[in-house]
Amino acid sequence: MSESGTKQVKQSVLADFKVGVDTVIFSVDTEGNRILVLLVKREDEPFLKYWGLPGTLVRNGESLEDAAHRVLVEKIRVNNLYVEQLYTFGGPGRDPRELPESFGVRYLSVSYFALVRFAEAQLIAEGMSGIAWYAINKLPQLAFDHNQIVEYGYRRLRNKLEYSPVAFDVLPEVFTLSDLYQFYMTVLGENFSDYSNFRTRLLKLGFLADTGVKVTRGAGRPASLYRFDSDAFAPLKDKPLVFI
């Protein structure tokens, strides 16, 4: 058989796939002005003792979403959480177990990203050496292609904040505009907007409801508490809106 014929035969063979779910859990620490990523240390080959993203292989009869939520509830306790499917990473060779001399099985990673507040999220295995929050700008070399997954997830998170109300899934039910501004500034950086323009823009759009309650923090003036009004936001949901 010619070389081209052999190549065609190889290309026609269907791959044997295993499907995994990897979760990029971002934590917004407004007090420390940093974004954190939850990592776990691998206890098996390949990449033994490497840090990586929390993940799992999908079980029989289990949906991708259920697998992602199973990973989340095994790692953190949190009341306010945003979760979204991110991307499917399935390039040949992304997993050493795909090598012919190993198992020869292709491994797909359907990744999800989750968003929580650092002050609220509690690690279930807190204090153990195999799980930890890492600042996004200080990540080690991770297992597999997990550095790439984190990078992709962080880009999605930043873009998502600019045109959708995902922050309100993570914030407490009531919050000050300063709380909201600090959240955005932590994720997007100090130069994304000045506070005055941010405040004016959001209040003009009309989906923040003033509760009529004020809080005093420190020596400053009392600040109004607001609530996200999903009904008022509904007409804006499908519009190309940048509200920050």
CYANA upper distance limits for C-alpha pairs under 8 A (distance plus 0.5 A):
  1 MET  CA      5 GLY  CA      6.52
  1 MET  CA      6 THR  CA      6.92
  2 SER  CA      6 THR  CA      6.77
  3 GLU  CA      7 LYS  CA      6.72
  4 SER  CA      8 GLN  CA      6.77
  5 GLY  CA      9 VAL  CA      6.83
  6 THR  CA     10 LYS  CA      6.83
  7 LYS  CA     11 GLN  CA      6.71
  8 GLN  CA     12 SER  CA      6.73
  9 VAL  CA     13 VAL  CA      7.16
 15 ALA  CA    105 VAL  CA      7.76
 15 ALA  CA    106 ARG  CA      7.17
 16 ASP  CA    105 VAL  CA      5.89
 16 ASP  CA    106 ARG  CA      6.47
 17 PHE  CA    105 VAL  CA      6.35
 17 PHE  CA    106 ARG  CA      5.21
 17 PHE  CA    107 TYR  CA      6.24
 17 PHE  CA    108 LEU  CA      7.49
 18 LYS  CA     57 LEU  CA      7.84
 18 LYS  CA    105 VAL  CA      7.54
 18 LYS  CA    106 ARG  CA      6.75
 18 LYS  CA    107 TYR  CA      5.49
 18 LYS  CA    108 LEU  CA      6.81
 19 VAL  CA     57 LEU  CA      6.39
 19 VAL  CA     58 VAL  CA      6.45
 19 VAL  CA    107 TYR  CA      6.41
 19 VAL  CA    108 LEU  CA      5.39
 19 VAL  CA    109 SER  CA      6.60
 19 VAL  CA    110 VAL  CA      7.74
 20 GLY  CA     55 GLY  CA      7.49
 20 GLY  CA     56 THR  CA      6.01
 20 GLY  CA     57 LEU  CA      4.54
 20 GLY  CA     58 VAL  CA      6.04
 20 GLY  CA    107 TYR  CA      7.56
 20 GLY  CA    108 LEU  CA      6.46
 20 GLY  CA    109 SER  CA      5.32
 20 GLY  CA    110 VAL  CA      6.68
 21 VAL  CA     55 GLY  CA      5.85
 21 VAL  CA     56 THR  CA      5.95
 21 VAL  CA     57 LEU  CA      6.68
 21 VAL  CA     58 VAL  CA      7.31
 21 VAL  CA     64 LEU  CA      7.52
 21 VAL  CA     67 ALA  CA      7.22
 21 VAL  CA     68 ALA  CA      6.65
 21 VAL  CA    109 SER  CA      5.91
 21 VAL  CA    110 VAL  CA      5.42
 21 VAL  CA    111 SER  CA      6.02
 21 VAL  CA    112 TYR  CA      7.85
 22 ASP  CA     53 LEU  CA      6.63
 22 ASP  CA     54 PRO  CA      6.38
 22 ASP  CA     55 GLY  CA      4.66
 22 ASP  CA     56 THR  CA      7.21
 22 ASP  CA     68 ALA  CA      7.84
 22 ASP  CA    109 SER  CA      6.81
 22 ASP  CA    110 VAL  CA      6.94
 22 ASP  CA    111 SER  CA      5.22
 22 ASP  CA    112 TYR  CA      6.82
 23 THR  CA     53 LEU  CA      6.66
 23 THR  CA     54 PRO  CA      6.21
 23 THR  CA     55 GLY  CA      6.55
 23 THR  CA     68 ALA  CA      7.23
 23 THR  CA     71 VAL  CA      8.03
 23 THR  CA     72 LEU  CA      8.33
 23 THR  CA    111 SER  CA      6.18
 23 THR  CA    112 TYR  CA      5.29
 23 THR  CA    113 PHE  CA      6.02
 23 THR  CA    114 ALA  CA      7.58
 24 VAL  CA     37 VAL  CA      7.29
 24 VAL  CA     38 LEU  CA      7.63
 24 VAL  CA     53 LEU  CA      6.85
 24 VAL  CA     54 PRO  CA      8.00
 24 VAL  CA    111 SER  CA      7.94
 24 VAL  CA    112 TYR  CA      6.67
 24 VAL  CA    113 PHE  CA      5.04
 24 VAL  CA    114 ALA  CA      6.62
 24 VAL  CA    149 ILE  CA      8.14
 24 VAL  CA    150 VAL  CA      6.76
 24 VAL  CA    153 GLY  CA      7.39
 25 ILE  CA     37 VAL  CA      6.13
 25 ILE  CA     38 LEU  CA      6.08
 25 ILE  CA    113 PHE  CA      6.26
 25 ILE  CA    114 ALA  CA      5.15
 25 ILE  CA    115 LEU  CA      6.49
 25 ILE  CA    116 VAL  CA      7.99
 26 PHE  CA     35 ILE  CA      7.19
 26 PHE  CA     36 LEU  CA      6.15
 26 PHE  CA     37 VAL  CA      5.36
 26 PHE  CA     38 LEU  CA      7.38
 26 PHE  CA    113 PHE  CA      7.78
 26 PHE  CA    114 ALA  CA      6.47
 26 PHE  CA    115 LEU  CA      5.43
 26 PHE  CA    116 VAL  CA      6.81
 27 SER  CA     35 ILE  CA      6.30
 27 SER  CA     36 LEU  CA      5.45
 27 SER  CA     37 VAL  CA      6.76
 27 SER  CA     38 LEU  CA      8.31
 27 SER  CA    115 LEU  CA      6.48
 27 SER  CA    116 VAL  CA      5.41
 27 SER  CA    117 ARG  CA      5.70
 27 SER  CA    118 PHE  CA      5.50
 27 SER  CA    121 ALA  CA      8.36
 28 VAL  CA     33 ASN  CA      8.38
 28 VAL  CA     34 ARG  CA      6.96
 28 VAL  CA     35 ILE  CA      5.51
 28 VAL  CA     36 LEU  CA      7.01
 28 VAL  CA    115 LEU  CA      8.13
 28 VAL  CA    116 VAL  CA      6.90
 28 VAL  CA    117 ARG  CA      5.35
 28 VAL  CA    118 PHE  CA      5.86
 28 VAL  CA    183 PHE  CA      7.66
 28 VAL  CA    186 THR  CA      7.52
 28 VAL  CA    187 VAL  CA      7.63
 29 ASP  CA     33 ASN  CA      6.24
 29 ASP  CA     34 ARG  CA      5.84
 29 ASP  CA     35 ILE  CA      6.63
 29 ASP  CA     36 LEU  CA      7.87
 29 ASP  CA    117 ARG  CA      6.88
 29 ASP  CA    118 PHE  CA      5.47
 29 ASP  CA    119 ALA  CA      7.31
 29 ASP  CA    186 THR  CA      7.90
 30 THR  CA     34 ARG  CA      7.17
 30 THR  CA    118 PHE  CA      8.48
 30 THR  CA    182 GLN  CA      6.70
 30 THR  CA    183 PHE  CA      6.42
 30 THR  CA    186 THR  CA      6.44
 33 ASN  CA    186 THR  CA      5.59
 34 ARG  CA    135 ALA  CA      7.20
 34 ARG  CA    136 ILE  CA      8.38
 34 ARG  CA    186 THR  CA      6.46
 34 ARG  CA    187 VAL  CA      7.97
 35 ILE  CA    135 ALA  CA      6.31
 35 ILE  CA    136 ILE  CA      6.30
 35 ILE  CA    186 THR  CA      7.56
 35 ILE  CA    187 VAL  CA      7.09
 36 LEU  CA    133 TRP  CA      6.26
 36 LEU  CA    134 TYR  CA      5.72
 36 LEU  CA    135 ALA  CA      4.83
 36 LEU  CA    136 ILE  CA      5.87
 37 VAL  CA    133 TRP  CA      5.97
 37 VAL  CA    134 TYR  CA      5.77
 37 VAL  CA    135 ALA  CA      6.79
 37 VAL  CA    136 ILE  CA      6.55
 38 LEU  CA     53 LEU  CA      7.43
 38 LEU  CA     54 PRO  CA      8.05
 38 LEU  CA    131 ILE  CA      7.81
 38 LEU  CA    132 ALA  CA      6.37
 38 LEU  CA    133 TRP  CA      5.08
 38 LEU  CA    134 TYR  CA      6.86
 39 LEU  CA     51 TRP  CA      6.53
 39 LEU  CA     52 GLY  CA      5.90
 39 LEU  CA     53 LEU  CA      5.59
 39 LEU  CA     54 PRO  CA      6.87
 39 LEU  CA    131 ILE  CA      6.28
 39 LEU  CA    132 ALA  CA      6.07
 39 LEU  CA    133 TRP  CA      6.71
 39 LEU  CA    134 TYR  CA      7.49
 40 VAL  CA     51 TRP  CA      5.97
 40 VAL  CA     52 GLY  CA      5.99
 40 VAL  CA     53 LEU  CA      6.59
 40 VAL  CA     54 PRO  CA      6.44
 40 VAL  CA    130 GLY  CA      5.91
 40 VAL  CA    131 ILE  CA      4.90
 40 VAL  CA    132 ALA  CA      7.08
 41 LYS  CA     49 LYS  CA      6.12
 41 LYS  CA     50 TYR  CA      6.08
 41 LYS  CA     51 TRP  CA      4.81
 41 LYS  CA     52 GLY  CA      6.69
 41 LYS  CA    130 GLY  CA      5.29
 41 LYS  CA    131 ILE  CA      6.86
 42 ARG  CA     47 PHE  CA      7.37
 42 ARG  CA     48 LEU  CA      5.91
 42 ARG  CA     49 LYS  CA      5.53
 42 ARG  CA     50 TYR  CA      6.09
 42 ARG  CA     51 TRP  CA      6.64
 42 ARG  CA     52 GLY  CA      7.34
 42 ARG  CA    130 GLY  CA      8.24
 43 GLU  CA     48 LEU  CA      6.13
 43 GLU  CA     49 LYS  CA      6.48
 44 ASP  CA     48 LEU  CA      5.53
 44 ASP  CA     49 LYS  CA      8.09
 46 PRO  CA     96 PRO  CA      7.28
 46 PRO  CA     97 ARG  CA      7.93
 47 PHE  CA    143 ALA  CA      6.20
 47 PHE  CA    144 PHE  CA      8.03
 50 TYR  CA    141 GLN  CA      8.35
 50 TYR  CA    142 LEU  CA      6.70
 50 TYR  CA    143 ALA  CA      6.24
 51 TRP  CA    140 PRO  CA      7.92
 51 TRP  CA    141 GLN  CA      8.06
 51 TRP  CA    142 LEU  CA      5.77
 51 TRP  CA    143 ALA  CA      6.68
 52 GLY  CA    142 LEU  CA      5.60
 52 GLY  CA    143 ALA  CA      5.65
 52 GLY  CA    144 PHE  CA      8.35
 52 GLY  CA    146 HIS  CA      6.84
 53 LEU  CA    146 HIS  CA      7.01
 54 PRO  CA     71 VAL  CA      7.18
 55 GLY  CA     68 ALA  CA      8.23
 55 GLY  CA     71 VAL  CA      6.77
 56 THR  CA     67 ALA  CA      7.70
 56 THR  CA     71 VAL  CA      7.51
 57 LEU  CA     67 ALA  CA      8.36
 58 VAL  CA     62 GLU  CA      6.85
 58 VAL  CA     63 SER  CA      7.93
 58 VAL  CA     64 LEU  CA      7.29
 58 VAL  CA     67 ALA  CA      6.47
 59 ARG  CA     67 ALA  CA      8.17
 62 GLU  CA     66 ASP  CA      6.73
 62 GLU  CA     67 ALA  CA      7.04
 63 SER  CA     67 ALA  CA      6.76
 64 LEU  CA     68 ALA  CA      6.75
 64 LEU  CA    110 VAL  CA      8.26
 65 GLU  CA     69 HIS  CA      6.71
 66 ASP  CA     70 ARG  CA      6.52
 67 ALA  CA     71 VAL  CA      6.91
 68 ALA  CA     72 LEU  CA      6.92
 68 ALA  CA    112 TYR  CA      7.52
 69 HIS  CA     73 VAL  CA      6.66
 70 ARG  CA     74 GLU  CA      6.69
 71 VAL  CA     75 LYS  CA      6.94
 72 LEU  CA     76 ILE  CA      6.49
 73 VAL  CA     77 ARG  CA      7.05
 74 GLU  CA    124 ILE  CA      7.49
 75 LYS  CA    123 LEU  CA      6.39
 75 LYS  CA    124 ILE  CA      5.83
 75 LYS  CA    125 ALA  CA      7.42
 76 ILE  CA    121 ALA  CA      6.85
 76 ILE  CA    122 GLN  CA      5.91
 76 ILE  CA    123 LEU  CA      5.03
 76 ILE  CA    124 ILE  CA      5.74
 77 ARG  CA    121 ALA  CA      6.33
 77 ARG  CA    122 GLN  CA      5.58
 77 ARG  CA    123 LEU  CA      6.97
 77 ARG  CA    124 ILE  CA      7.15
 78 VAL  CA    116 VAL  CA      8.02
 78 VAL  CA    120 GLU  CA      6.66
 78 VAL  CA    121 ALA  CA      5.38
 78 VAL  CA    122 GLN  CA      7.01
 79 ASN  CA    120 GLU  CA      8.14
 79 ASN  CA    121 ALA  CA      8.50
 80 ASN  CA    116 VAL  CA      7.12
 80 ASN  CA    117 ARG  CA      8.39
 80 ASN  CA    169 ASP  CA      6.56
 80 ASN  CA    170 VAL  CA      5.22
 80 ASN  CA    171 LEU  CA      7.37
 80 ASN  CA    172 PRO  CA      7.85
 81 LEU  CA    114 ALA  CA      7.41
 81 LEU  CA    115 LEU  CA      6.38
 81 LEU  CA    116 VAL  CA      5.82
 81 LEU  CA    169 ASP  CA      6.61
 81 LEU  CA    170 VAL  CA      5.81
 82 TYR  CA    114 ALA  CA      5.88
 82 TYR  CA    115 LEU  CA      5.57
 82 TYR  CA    116 VAL  CA      7.39
 82 TYR  CA    166 VAL  CA      7.32
 82 TYR  CA    169 ASP  CA      6.36
 82 TYR  CA    170 VAL  CA      6.92
 83 VAL  CA    112 TYR  CA      7.43
 83 VAL  CA    113 PHE  CA      6.30
 83 VAL  CA    114 ALA  CA      4.83
 83 VAL  CA    115 LEU  CA      7.09
 84 GLU  CA    112 TYR  CA      6.12
 84 GLU  CA    113 PHE  CA      6.12
 84 GLU  CA    114 ALA  CA      7.04
 85 GLN  CA    110 VAL  CA      8.14
 85 GLN  CA    111 SER  CA      6.70
 85 GLN  CA    112 TYR  CA      4.75
 85 GLN  CA    113 PHE  CA      6.91
 86 LEU  CA    110 VAL  CA      8.00
 86 LEU  CA    111 SER  CA      5.82
 86 LEU  CA    112 TYR  CA      5.21
 86 LEU  CA    113 PHE  CA      6.55
 86 LEU  CA    153 GLY  CA      7.21
 86 LEU  CA    156 ARG  CA      8.31
 87 TYR  CA    110 VAL  CA      6.50
 87 TYR  CA    111 SER  CA      5.93
 87 TYR  CA    112 TYR  CA      7.66
 88 THR  CA    108 LEU  CA      7.47
 88 THR  CA    109 SER  CA      6.15
 88 THR  CA    110 VAL  CA      4.87
 88 THR  CA    111 SER  CA      6.52
 89 PHE  CA    108 LEU  CA      6.49
 89 PHE  CA    109 SER  CA      5.60
 89 PHE  CA    110 VAL  CA      6.86
 89 PHE  CA    111 SER  CA      7.93
 90 GLY  CA     94 ARG  CA      7.51
 90 GLY  CA    106 ARG  CA      8.47
 90 GLY  CA    107 TYR  CA      7.22
 90 GLY  CA    108 LEU  CA      5.11
 90 GLY  CA    109 SER  CA      6.77
 91 GLY  CA    108 LEU  CA      8.47
 92 PRO  CA     98 GLU  CA      8.32
 92 PRO  CA    106 ARG  CA      7.75
 93 GLY  CA     98 GLU  CA      6.74
 93 GLY  CA     99 LEU  CA      7.86
 94 ARG  CA     98 GLU  CA      8.43
 94 ARG  CA    107 TYR  CA      8.16
 94 ARG  CA    144 PHE  CA      6.71
 94 ARG  CA    145 ASP  CA      7.00
 95 ASP  CA    106 ARG  CA      8.18
 95 ASP  CA    107 TYR  CA      7.01
 95 ASP  CA    144 PHE  CA      6.62
 96 PRO  CA    102 SER  CA      8.16
 97 ARG  CA    102 SER  CA      5.94
 97 ARG  CA    103 PHE  CA      6.01
 97 ARG  CA    104 GLY  CA      6.86
 97 ARG  CA    105 VAL  CA      7.22
 97 ARG  CA    106 ARG  CA      8.27
 98 GLU  CA    102 SER  CA      7.08
 98 GLU  CA    103 PHE  CA      6.50
 98 GLU  CA    104 GLY  CA      4.81
 98 GLU  CA    105 VAL  CA      5.37
 98 GLU  CA    106 ARG  CA      5.79
 98 GLU  CA    107 TYR  CA      7.63
 99 LEU  CA    103 PHE  CA      7.05
 99 LEU  CA    104 GLY  CA      5.55
 99 LEU  CA    105 VAL  CA      8.22
100 PRO  CA    104 GLY  CA      5.00
111 SER  CA    149 ILE  CA      8.00
113 PHE  CA    153 GLY  CA      6.77
115 LEU  CA    170 VAL  CA      7.43
116 VAL  CA    120 GLU  CA      7.99
116 VAL  CA    121 ALA  CA      7.06
116 VAL  CA    170 VAL  CA      6.21
117 ARG  CA    121 ALA  CA      6.66
117 ARG  CA    170 VAL  CA      6.98
117 ARG  CA    171 LEU  CA      7.87
122 GLN  CA    126 GLU  CA      8.08
125 ALA  CA    131 ILE  CA      7.43
126 GLU  CA    131 ILE  CA      7.69
126 GLU  CA    132 ALA  CA      8.22
134 TYR  CA    138 LYS  CA      7.14
134 TYR  CA    139 LEU  CA      6.68
135 ALA  CA    139 LEU  CA      7.02
141 GLN  CA    147 ASN  CA      7.51
142 LEU  CA    146 HIS  CA      6.23
142 LEU  CA    147 ASN  CA      6.32
143 ALA  CA    147 ASN  CA      8.39
145 ASP  CA    149 ILE  CA      6.98
146 HIS  CA    150 VAL  CA      6.63
147 ASN  CA    151 GLU  CA      6.72
148 GLN  CA    152 TYR  CA      6.65
149 ILE  CA    153 GLY  CA      6.53
150 VAL  CA    154 TYR  CA      6.57
151 GLU  CA    155 ARG  CA      6.91
152 TYR  CA    156 ARG  CA      6.85
153 GLY  CA    157 LEU  CA      6.61
154 TYR  CA    158 ARG  CA      6.73
155 ARG  CA    159 ASN  CA      6.71
156 ARG  CA    160 LYS  CA      6.36
157 LEU  CA    161 LEU  CA      6.78
158 ARG  CA    162 GLU  CA      7.21
158 ARG  CA    187 VAL  CA      7.30
158 ARG  CA    188 LEU  CA      6.83
159 ASN  CA    163 TYR  CA      7.47
160 LYS  CA    164 SER  CA      6.18
160 LYS  CA    166 VAL  CA      7.72
161 LEU  CA    165 PRO  CA      7.17
161 LEU  CA    166 VAL  CA      6.85
161 LEU  CA    167 ALA  CA      7.29
161 LEU  CA    184 TYR  CA      8.20
162 GLU  CA    242 VAL  CA      6.02
162 GLU  CA    243 PHE  CA      7.04
162 GLU  CA    244 ILE  CA      6.70
163 TYR  CA    240 PRO  CA      7.71
163 TYR  CA    241 LEU  CA      5.91
163 TYR  CA    242 VAL  CA      5.21
163 TYR  CA    243 PHE  CA      6.84
164 SER  CA    237 LYS  CA      8.14
164 SER  CA    241 LEU  CA      8.30
164 SER  CA    242 VAL  CA      8.44
165 PRO  CA    169 ASP  CA      8.05
166 VAL  CA    170 VAL  CA      7.64
167 ALA  CA    171 LEU  CA      6.72
167 ALA  CA    183 PHE  CA      8.39
168 PHE  CA    172 PRO  CA      8.11
168 PHE  CA    173 GLU  CA      8.35
168 PHE  CA    228 PHE  CA      7.16
171 LEU  CA    175 PHE  CA      7.86
171 LEU  CA    180 LEU  CA      8.44
173 GLU  CA    227 ARG  CA      6.60
173 GLU  CA    228 PHE  CA      8.05
174 VAL  CA    225 LEU  CA      6.34
174 VAL  CA    226 TYR  CA      5.86
174 VAL  CA    227 ARG  CA      5.39
174 VAL  CA    228 PHE  CA      8.30
175 PHE  CA    179 ASP  CA      6.63
175 PHE  CA    180 LEU  CA      7.52
175 PHE  CA    225 LEU  CA      5.63
175 PHE  CA    226 TYR  CA      5.89
175 PHE  CA    227 ARG  CA      7.21
176 THR  CA    180 LEU  CA      6.99
176 THR  CA    223 ALA  CA      6.93
176 THR  CA    224 SER  CA      6.42
176 THR  CA    225 LEU  CA      5.28
176 THR  CA    226 TYR  CA      6.43
177 LEU  CA    181 TYR  CA      6.54
177 LEU  CA    199 ARG  CA      7.40
177 LEU  CA    224 SER  CA      8.24
177 LEU  CA    225 LEU  CA      8.12
177 LEU  CA    226 TYR  CA      7.87
178 SER  CA    182 GLN  CA      6.57
179 ASP  CA    183 PHE  CA      6.82
180 LEU  CA    184 TYR  CA      6.95
181 TYR  CA    185 MET  CA      6.54
181 TYR  CA    195 TYR  CA      7.37
181 TYR  CA    198 PHE  CA      7.88
182 GLN  CA    186 THR  CA      6.54
183 PHE  CA    187 VAL  CA      7.10
184 TYR  CA    188 LEU  CA      6.33
184 TYR  CA    189 GLY  CA      8.15
185 MET  CA    189 GLY  CA      5.38
185 MET  CA    190 GLU  CA      5.74
185 MET  CA    191 ASN  CA      8.29
185 MET  CA    192 PHE  CA      7.42
186 THR  CA    190 GLU  CA      7.81
188 LEU  CA    192 PHE  CA      6.67
193 SER  CA    197 ASN  CA      7.27
193 SER  CA    198 PHE  CA      6.73
193 SER  CA    244 ILE  CA      7.82
194 ASP  CA    198 PHE  CA      6.72
195 TYR  CA    199 ARG  CA      6.52
196 SER  CA    200 THR  CA      6.66
197 ASN  CA    201 ARG  CA      6.47
198 PHE  CA    202 LEU  CA      6.74
198 PHE  CA    244 ILE  CA      6.35
199 ARG  CA    203 LEU  CA      6.67
200 THR  CA    204 LYS  CA      6.57
201 ARG  CA    205 LEU  CA      7.01
201 ARG  CA    243 PHE  CA      7.22
201 ARG  CA    244 ILE  CA      7.33
202 LEU  CA    206 GLY  CA      7.50
202 LEU  CA    207 PHE  CA      8.19
202 LEU  CA    208 LEU  CA      7.89
202 LEU  CA    243 PHE  CA      6.98
202 LEU  CA    244 ILE  CA      7.59
203 LEU  CA    207 PHE  CA      7.85
203 LEU  CA    208 LEU  CA      6.97
205 LEU  CA    243 PHE  CA      8.37
206 GLY  CA    232 ALA  CA      7.30
206 GLY  CA    233 PHE  CA      8.24
207 PHE  CA    228 PHE  CA      6.66
207 PHE  CA    229 ASP  CA      5.61
207 PHE  CA    230 SER  CA      7.53
207 PHE  CA    231 ASP  CA      8.37
207 PHE  CA    232 ALA  CA      5.46
207 PHE  CA    233 PHE  CA      5.74
208 LEU  CA    226 TYR  CA      6.55
208 LEU  CA    227 ARG  CA      6.17
208 LEU  CA    228 PHE  CA      5.39
208 LEU  CA    229 ASP  CA      6.25
209 ALA  CA    226 TYR  CA      5.88
209 ALA  CA    227 ARG  CA      5.64
209 ALA  CA    228 PHE  CA      6.75
209 ALA  CA    229 ASP  CA      6.65
210 ASP  CA    224 SER  CA      7.43
210 ASP  CA    225 LEU  CA      6.70
210 ASP  CA    226 TYR  CA      5.05
210 ASP  CA    227 ARG  CA      7.04
211 THR  CA    224 SER  CA      8.01
211 THR  CA    225 LEU  CA      6.30
211 THR  CA    226 TYR  CA      6.00
211 THR  CA    227 ARG  CA      7.23
212 GLY  CA    224 SER  CA      7.32
212 GLY  CA    225 LEU  CA      7.49
213 VAL  CA    224 SER  CA      6.39
213 VAL  CA    225 LEU  CA      6.14
214 LYS  CA    222 PRO  CA      6.16
214 LYS  CA    223 ALA  CA      5.63
214 LYS  CA    224 SER  CA      4.85
214 LYS  CA    225 LEU  CA      6.24
215 VAL  CA    222 PRO  CA      5.70
215 VAL  CA    223 ALA  CA      5.81
215 VAL  CA    224 SER  CA      7.03
215 VAL  CA    225 LEU  CA      7.66
216 THR  CA    220 GLY  CA      7.49
216 THR  CA    221 ARG  CA      7.10
216 THR  CA    222 PRO  CA      4.95
216 THR  CA    223 ALA  CA      6.85
217 ARG  CA    221 ARG  CA      8.41
217 ARG  CA    222 PRO  CA      7.66
229 ASP  CA    233 PHE  CA      6.89
230 SER  CA    234 ALA  CA      6.61
231 ASP  CA    235 PRO  CA      8.46
233 PHE  CA    237 LYS  CA      6.85
236 LEU  CA    241 LEU  CA      7.69
